[in-house]
């Protein structure tokens, strides 16, 4: 058998990667939708226009379905810390357990306690308290993300820890751990990317209704709010958050930066490869087309800055799948640029009053919604593949954190089970969301405001 396939660590990584990619399809939309709900509810309070309340009621149902499936699909991740990654948990549990517990006790409970009030409690709570419930859901979802990202940031750039007498890690400074500079940058970058996902989904539903000639008032609302937010968020993903993330990688993980660009030889005026194929055996990037100096500027702030090459580091510290890392990073960048261009054009057409009559553009906007999911997945693949071969950068290698008593057969068996379960769960989710979108916002709102929609 091929050596990697015979290694239980490979299968533990594969299983965790599969389950976490599937799980993150749902939280990114809830985080992206949360502040739309807050905005529309605020507009309803301020203007007393019922169209905003109908938007909140419709999207709250989509939010609730995403939240429910996100919770269910996230449970196996917690169990894998104890089953597949017991040595990692034993070594670092004194640190990462803090934020995982905070996420459950504070953020998740805050979000879950108020999501029911958001969906079903409007009449009982009244407008003002329903608005506060909406804000609580949004804060809970983003606070949950912060605690999770602090945990991941520690794995990328460990700070605030100490080595205990038994060799495990403990907290030396809780404030340093919680305020890890990597976490702040990663949080900003990740949350802007979630806003891109939410915006694209809102725009896609608006485009669908416009093309079908249904729920036109709501469709216009979705197109206006979604297009503007998608443009702003797409720009912020690239700059300043993406720029700062690149500088973090360049400063603390220079070997990762070299692998992301397929750069084997270091030097100043390092370019970003527009096209190229990493050739590990030959230690080069084949057929490169580069923009000179851009990588030096992105990583260190000046075009003349020196960017290290992979050959300057021991080979056992290189990421173990440079090709996949390279392509994940570059496809993510390509999609990000496409998002900016698409939403800039759509915003111009909206400003000119031509978006709703541009059939081809509406089709593009409707069909574009899967691509932010792909870009988010590629971004996380870049982060996690780039950290290899470390589980905690510079402290614990991945192979050292895997459980020693779990066999390939055990992992593959549960992986097959997760695949089947997630397939059924995904079909049920798509059916329920499709039914809600097919039903659309409250018909009474469409009838009562029908003339306004055609103005």
C-alpha positions as CSV (number, residue, x, y, z in Angstrom):
1,X,0.0,0.0,0.0
2,X,1.1,3.6,-0.7
3,X,2.9,4.9,2.4
4,X,0.6,7.9,3.1
5,X,-2.5,5.7,2.7
6,X,-1.1,3.3,5.3
7,X,-0.6,6.0,7.8
8,X,-3.4,6.5,10.3
9,X,-2.4,10.2,10.7
10,X,-3.2,10.7,7.0
11,X,-6.7,9.3,7.5
12,X,-7.3,11.3,10.7
13,X,-6.3,14.5,8.8
14,X,-8.5,13.5,5.9
15,X,-11.5,12.8,8.1
16,X,-11.1,16.0,10.1
17,X,-10.6,18.0,6.8
18,X,-13.7,16.5,5.3
19,X,-15.9,17.1,8.3
20,X,-14.7,20.6,9.0
21,X,-15.1,21.7,5.3
22,X,-18.6,20.4,5.3
23,X,-19.4,22.0,8.7
24,X,-18.1,25.4,7.7
25,X,-20.5,25.6,4.7
26,X,-23.1,26.6,7.3
27,X,-21.6,28.9,9.8
28,X,-20.2,31.1,7.1
29,X,-23.7,31.9,5.9
30,X,-25.1,32.5,9.3
31,X,-22.3,34.9,10.1
32,X,-22.8,36.5,6.7
33,X,-26.6,36.9,7.1
34,X,-26.6,38.0,10.7
35,X,-25.9,41.6,10.2
36,X,-28.3,41.8,7.2
37,X,-31.0,40.8,9.7
38,X,-29.9,43.5,12.2
39,X,-29.8,46.1,9.4
40,X,-33.3,45.3,8.1
41,X,-34.7,45.2,11.6
42,X,-33.2,48.5,12.3
43,X,-34.7,49.9,9.1
44,X,-38.1,48.6,10.1
45,X,-37.9,50.3,13.5
46,X,-36.7,53.6,11.9
47,X,-39.0,53.8,8.9
48,X,-42.0,51.6,10.1
49,X,-42.0,50.1,6.6
50,X,-43.2,46.5,6.8
51,X,-41.1,45.3,3.8
52,X,-38.1,45.2,6.1
53,X,-39.8,43.1,8.7
54,X,-40.8,40.6,5.9
55,X,-37.2,40.5,4.8
56,X,-36.2,39.6,8.4
57,X,-38.8,36.9,8.7
58,X,-37.9,35.3,5.4
59,X,-34.1,35.3,6.0
60,X,-34.4,34.3,9.7
61,X,-35.9,31.0,8.5
62,X,-32.8,30.5,6.2
63,X,-30.6,31.5,9.1
64,X,-32.3,29.0,11.4
65,X,-31.9,26.1,9.0
66,X,-28.2,26.9,8.5
67,X,-27.7,27.2,12.3
68,X,-29.4,23.9,13.0
69,X,-27.3,22.0,10.4
70,X,-24.2,23.8,11.5
71,X,-24.7,22.6,15.0
72,X,-25.3,19.0,14.0
73,X,-22.4,18.8,11.6
74,X,-20.1,20.4,14.1
75,X,-20.6,17.9,16.8
76,X,-18.2,15.2,15.2
77,X,-15.4,17.8,15.2
78,X,-15.4,18.0,19.0
79,X,-15.4,14.2,19.4
80,X,-12.4,13.9,17.0
81,X,-10.2,15.9,19.4
82,X,-10.6,13.0,21.8
83,X,-10.7,10.1,19.4
84,X,-8.3,10.9,16.5
85,X,-6.2,13.6,18.2
86,X,-5.9,12.5,21.8
87,X,-2.1,13.2,22.0
88,X,-2.8,16.8,20.8
89,X,-5.6,17.2,23.2
90,X,-3.5,15.9,26.1
91,X,-0.6,18.2,25.1
92,X,-2.5,21.4,24.4
93,X,-5.9,21.0,26.0
94,X,-4.9,23.2,28.9
95,X,-4.7,26.1,26.4
96,X,-7.1,25.5,23.6
97,X,-9.7,24.0,26.0
98,X,-10.1,27.6,27.4
99,X,-11.5,29.1,24.2
100,X,-13.4,26.1,23.1
101,X,-15.2,26.2,26.5
102,X,-15.7,30.0,26.2
103,X,-17.2,29.5,22.7
104,X,-19.7,27.0,24.1
105,X,-20.6,28.7,27.3
106,X,-20.8,32.3,26.2
107,X,-21.1,32.7,22.4
108,X,-22.9,29.5,21.3
109,X,-25.4,29.8,24.2
110,X,-26.0,33.5,23.4
111,X,-26.7,32.7,19.8
112,X,-28.8,29.6,20.4
113,X,-30.8,31.2,23.2
114,X,-31.9,34.0,21.0
115,X,-32.3,32.3,17.6
116,X,-35.7,31.0,18.6
117,X,-36.8,34.4,19.7
118,X,-35.6,35.8,16.3
119,X,-37.6,33.3,14.3
120,X,-40.7,32.8,16.4
121,X,-40.8,35.6,19.0
122,X,-41.5,38.7,17.1
123,X,-45.2,39.2,18.2
124,X,-44.5,38.3,21.8
125,X,-41.4,40.5,22.1
126,X,-42.5,43.5,20.1
127,X,-40.4,45.5,17.6
128,X,-37.7,46.8,20.0
129,X,-37.0,43.6,21.9
130,X,-37.1,41.6,18.7
131,X,-34.4,44.0,17.4
132,X,-32.3,43.3,20.5
133,X,-32.8,39.6,20.0
134,X,-31.5,40.0,16.4
135,X,-28.5,41.9,17.6
136,X,-27.8,39.2,20.3
137,X,-27.9,36.5,17.6
138,X,-25.5,38.4,15.4
139,X,-23.1,39.1,18.3
140,X,-23.3,35.5,19.4
141,X,-22.4,34.2,15.9
142,X,-19.4,36.5,15.6
143,X,-18.2,36.0,19.1
144,X,-18.4,32.3,18.6
145,X,-16.2,32.8,15.5
146,X,-13.7,34.8,17.5
147,X,-13.2,32.1,20.1
148,X,-12.7,29.5,17.5
149,X,-10.3,31.6,15.6
150,X,-8.3,32.4,18.8
151,X,-7.9,28.6,19.1
152,X,-6.7,28.3,15.5
153,X,-4.5,31.3,15.8
154,X,-2.7,29.7,18.7
155,X,-2.0,26.7,16.4
156,X,-0.6,29.1,13.8
157,X,1.2,31.5,16.1
158,X,1.4,30.2,19.7
159,X,1.5,33.0,22.4
160,X,0.6,33.3,26.1
161,X,1.5,29.7,27.0
162,X,3.9,28.0,29.3
163,X,5.2,24.5,29.6
164,X,3.9,22.7,32.7
165,X,5.9,20.2,34.8
166,X,4.4,17.2,32.9
167,X,5.4,18.7,29.6
168,X,2.0,19.8,28.5
169,X,1.0,23.4,27.7
170,X,-0.8,25.7,30.1
171,X,-1.9,29.3,30.1
172,X,0.8,31.8,31.1
173,X,-1.1,34.9,30.1
174,X,-4.8,34.7,29.3
175,X,-4.9,38.2,27.8
176,X,-1.9,37.4,25.5
177,X,-3.7,34.3,24.4
178,X,-7.1,35.9,23.8
179,X,-5.5,39.0,22.1
180,X,-3.1,37.1,19.9
181,X,-2.4,39.5,17.0
182,X,-2.8,36.6,14.5
183,X,-6.3,36.1,15.8
184,X,-7.3,39.7,15.3
185,X,-6.1,39.7,11.7
186,X,-7.5,36.2,11.0
187,X,-10.9,37.2,12.5
188,X,-11.2,40.3,10.4
189,X,-10.3,38.4,7.2
190,X,-12.5,35.5,8.0
191,X,-15.6,37.6,8.9
192,X,-15.3,39.7,5.8
193,X,-15.2,36.5,3.8
194,X,-18.3,35.3,5.6
195,X,-20.0,38.6,4.7
196,X,-19.1,37.9,1.0
197,X,-20.8,34.6,1.2
198,X,-23.9,36.0,2.9
199,X,-24.1,38.9,0.4
200,X,-23.8,36.7,-2.6
201,X,-26.6,34.4,-1.4
202,X,-28.8,37.4,-0.7
203,X,-28.1,38.8,-4.2
204,X,-28.7,35.4,-5.8
205,X,-32.2,35.1,-4.3
206,X,-33.0,38.6,-5.3
207,X,-31.8,37.9,-8.9
208,X,-33.9,34.7,-8.9
209,X,-37.0,36.5,-7.9
210,X,-36.4,39.3,-10.4
211,X,-35.9,36.9,-13.3
212,X,-39.1,35.1,-12.4
213,X,-41.0,38.3,-11.9
214,X,-41.9,37.3,-8.3
215,X,-41.7,39.2,-5.0
216,X,-40.3,42.2,-6.8
217,X,-40.2,44.5,-3.8
218,X,-38.2,42.0,-1.7
219,X,-36.0,41.2,-4.7
220,X,-35.1,44.9,-5.1
221,X,-34.3,45.1,-1.4
222,X,-32.0,42.0,-1.6
223,X,-30.3,43.2,-4.7
224,X,-29.6,46.7,-3.3
225,X,-28.3,45.6,0.1
226,X,-26.5,42.5,-1.1
227,X,-24.7,44.1,-4.1
228,X,-23.3,47.0,-2.0
229,X,-22.3,44.8,0.9
230,X,-20.7,42.2,-1.4
231,X,-18.6,44.9,-3.1
232,X,-17.4,46.4,0.2
233,X,-16.7,43.1,1.8
234,X,-14.9,41.7,-1.2
235,X,-12.6,44.7,-1.2
236,X,-12.0,44.4,2.6
237,X,-11.1,40.7,2.2
238,X,-8.3,41.7,-0.1
239,X,-7.2,44.9,1.7
240,X,-6.5,45.6,4.4
241,X,-7.4,42.2,6.0
242,X,-5.8,39.9,3.3
243,X,-2.8,42.2,3.1
244,X,-2.3,42.0,6.9
245,X,-2.8,38.2,6.8
246,X,0.0,37.9,4.2
247,X,2.3,40.0,6.3
248,X,1.6,37.8,9.3
249,X,2.5,34.7,7.3
250,X,5.6,36.4,6.0
251,X,6.8,37.4,9.4
252,X,5.9,34.2,11.4
253,X,5.7,31.5,8.8
254,X,8.2,32.4,6.0
255,X,8.5,28.8,4.8
256,X,4.8,28.8,4.3
257,X,4.9,32.0,2.3
258,X,7.6,30.5,0.0
259,X,5.5,27.3,-0.5
260,X,2.3,29.3,-1.2
261,X,4.2,31.0,-4.1
262,X,6.2,27.9,-5.2
263,X,9.3,30.0,-4.4
264,X,12.4,27.8,-3.9
265,X,15.1,30.5,-4.2
266,X,15.0,33.6,-2.1
267,X,15.7,37.1,-3.1
268,X,14.5,40.7,-3.3
269,X,11.8,42.0,-5.7
270,X,10.0,38.7,-5.3
271,X,7.1,38.5,-7.7
272,X,3.6,37.0,-7.4
273,X,3.0,34.2,-9.9
274,X,-0.1,34.8,-12.0
275,X,0.5,31.4,-13.7
276,X,2.9,28.6,-12.9
277,X,3.2,25.0,-11.8
278,X,5.3,24.0,-8.8
279,X,7.8,21.3,-9.7
280,X,9.0,19.9,-6.4
281,X,11.5,17.4,-7.9
282,X,13.2,20.1,-10.0
283,X,12.9,22.8,-7.2
284,X,11.3,25.4,-9.5
285,X,8.1,26.9,-10.7
286,X,7.5,25.8,-14.3
287,X,6.2,28.3,-16.9
288,X,5.9,31.2,-14.5
289,X,4.3,34.5,-15.4
290,X,5.0,36.8,-12.5
291,X,4.4,40.4,-11.4
292,X,7.8,41.5,-10.1
293,X,8.1,42.9,-6.6
294,X,4.5,42.3,-5.5
295,X,5.2,39.4,-3.1
296,X,7.9,41.4,-1.4
297,X,5.5,44.3,-1.0
298,X,2.6,42.2,0.2
299,X,4.7,40.3,2.7
300,X,7.0,43.0,4.0
301,X,5.8,46.4,2.8
302,X,8.5,47.3,0.3
303,X,9.2,46.1,-3.2
304,X,12.9,45.5,-2.4
305,X,12.2,43.3,0.6
306,X,13.9,39.9,0.7
307,X,11.6,36.9,0.5
308,X,13.0,33.6,1.7
309,X,12.9,30.6,-0.5
310,X,12.2,27.0,0.4
311,X,15.8,25.9,-0.1
312,X,16.8,28.1,2.9
313,X,14.9,25.7,5.3
314,X,15.3,22.1,6.2
315,X,13.0,20.0,3.9
316,X,11.3,18.4,6.9
317,X,9.9,21.8,7.8
318,X,8.3,22.3,4.4
319,X,4.5,22.0,4.0
320,X,3.9,18.4,3.0
321,X,1.6,19.2,0.0
322,X,3.1,22.2,-1.7
323,X,1.2,21.7,-5.0
324,X,-2.2,21.7,-3.3
325,X,-1.2,24.6,-1.1
326,X,0.0,26.6,-4.1
327,X,-3.2,26.0,-6.2
328,X,-5.5,26.6,-3.2
329,X,-3.9,30.0,-2.6
330,X,-3.9,31.1,-6.2
331,X,-7.4,30.0,-6.9
332,X,-8.6,31.8,-3.8
333,X,-6.9,35.0,-5.0
334,X,-8.4,34.6,-8.5
335,X,-11.9,34.2,-7.1
336,X,-11.5,37.2,-4.8
337,X,-10.5,39.4,-7.7
338,X,-13.5,38.1,-9.7
339,X,-15.8,38.9,-6.8
340,X,-14.6,42.5,-6.7
341,X,-15.0,43.0,-10.5
342,X,-18.4,41.4,-10.7
343,X,-19.9,43.3,-7.8
344,X,-18.3,46.6,-8.9
345,X,-20.0,46.2,-12.3
346,X,-23.3,45.2,-10.7
347,X,-23.1,48.2,-8.3
348,X,-22.6,50.5,-11.3
349,X,-25.5,49.0,-13.1
350,X,-27.6,49.3,-9.9
351,X,-26.6,53.0,-9.6
352,X,-27.6,53.5,-13.2
353,X,-30.9,51.8,-12.6
354,X,-30.2,49.0,-15.1
355,X,-29.5,46.1,-12.9
356,X,-33.0,44.7,-12.7
357,X,-33.4,44.9,-16.5
358,X,-30.1,43.3,-17.3
359,X,-31.1,39.6,-17.7
360,X,-27.6,38.3,-18.4
361,X,-26.2,40.0,-15.3
362,X,-29.0,38.7,-13.1
363,X,-28.2,35.2,-14.4
364,X,-24.6,35.6,-13.5
365,X,-25.4,37.0,-10.0
366,X,-27.8,34.1,-9.4
367,X,-25.3,31.4,-10.4
368,X,-22.4,33.0,-8.7
369,X,-23.4,32.2,-5.1
370,X,-21.5,28.9,-4.8
371,X,-18.1,30.6,-5.5
372,X,-17.7,32.3,-2.2
373,X,-18.1,28.9,-0.5
374,X,-15.4,27.6,-2.7
375,X,-13.1,30.6,-2.0
376,X,-13.7,30.3,1.8
377,X,-12.8,26.6,1.6
378,X,-9.7,27.4,-0.4
379,X,-8.7,30.0,2.1
380,X,-8.9,27.6,5.0
381,X,-7.0,24.9,3.0
382,X,-4.3,27.5,2.4
383,X,-4.1,28.2,6.2
384,X,-4.1,24.6,7.3
385,X,-1.9,23.1,4.6
386,X,0.5,26.0,5.1
387,X,0.9,25.3,8.8
388,X,2.1,21.7,8.1
389,X,4.0,19.8,9.2
390,X,3.1,21.5,12.5
391,X,-0.1,21.0,14.5
392,X,1.0,23.8,16.8
393,X,3.6,25.8,14.8
394,X,7.1,25.2,16.1
395,X,5.9,23.2,19.1
396,X,4.1,20.0,18.1
397,X,4.2,18.2,14.7
398,X,1.1,16.8,13.3
399,X,2.2,13.2,13.4
400,X,3.0,13.7,17.1
401,X,-0.6,14.8,17.9
402,X,-2.5,11.9,16.3
403,X,-3.9,9.1,18.5
404,X,-1.7,6.0,18.4
405,X,-4.4,3.5,19.2
406,X,-6.8,4.3,16.3
407,X,-6.4,2.2,13.3
408,X,-6.9,2.9,9.6
409,X,-9.9,0.7,9.6
410,X,-11.6,2.5,12.5
411,X,-11.0,5.9,10.8
412,X,-12.2,4.8,7.4
413,X,-15.3,3.2,8.9
414,X,-16.4,6.3,10.7
415,X,-15.4,8.4,7.6
416,X,-17.8,6.3,5.5
417,X,-20.5,6.8,8.2
418,X,-20.0,10.6,8.2
419,X,-20.1,10.7,4.4
420,X,-23.5,9.0,4.3
421,X,-24.9,11.0,7.2
422,X,-23.7,14.3,5.7
423,X,-25.1,13.4,2.3
424,X,-28.6,12.7,3.8
425,X,-28.3,15.8,5.9
426,X,-27.3,17.9,2.9
427,X,-30.2,16.7,0.8
428,X,-32.6,17.5,3.7
429,X,-31.1,21.0,4.0
430,X,-31.3,21.7,0.3
431,X,-34.9,20.5,0.3
432,X,-35.9,22.7,3.2
433,X,-34.1,25.8,2.0
434,X,-35.4,25.3,-1.5
435,X,-38.9,25.1,-0.1
436,X,-38.5,28.3,1.8
437,X,-37.1,30.1,-1.3
438,X,-39.9,28.7,-3.4
439,X,-42.5,29.9,-1.0
440,X,-40.8,33.3,-0.8
441,X,-41.5,36.2,1.6
442,X,-45.0,36.7,2.9
443,X,-47.4,37.1,-0.1
444,X,-49.4,39.7,1.8
445,X,-46.4,42.1,1.8
446,X,-46.0,41.7,-1.9
447,X,-49.6,42.5,-2.6
448,X,-49.8,45.5,-0.2
449,X,-46.6,47.0,-1.6
450,X,-46.9,45.8,-5.2
451,X,-47.2,49.3,-6.7
452,X,-44.1,50.4,-4.8
453,X,-42.1,47.6,-6.2
454,X,-42.8,48.8,-9.7
455,X,-41.8,52.4,-9.2
